[in-house]
Amino acid sequence: MRSPRRCSRNGCPRQAVATLTYVYVESTAVVGPLAAYPEPHTYDLCELHARGLTAPRGWEVVRHEGEFQAPPPTTDDLVALAEAVREAGRPIPRQDESAADPQPTGRRGHLRVIPPG
């Protein structure tokens, strides 16, 4: 299931409404409406971080004028949500202990030791 895009700032749980892009040649940071798709070298920001963004000395910030709007859910999102709910409602099949792997794998916390072979 795809979840809504979140703010790229560490520890921020808010939904992204803007995209930050850098134009290094021109020493410019551009904060605009949320891009349709996440792209490499761009950052999604919530409204709080989009409005409060500052750039390094000598850089210019070009900011979107007006309100940032959260993107509406798409049909893809709704279909993914419905499939996730269906998947969560399916019973988990039990493994028969007699059909277990004859070579046990050691477990330690969340890590597994896989025997050579």
Secondary structure, 3 states (H helix, E strand, C coil): CCCCCECCCCCCCCECCEEEEEEHHHCEEEEEECCCCCCCCEEEECHHHHHHCCCCCCCEEEECCCCCCCCCCCHHHHHHHHHHHHHHHCCCCCCCHHHCCCCCCEEECCEEECCCC
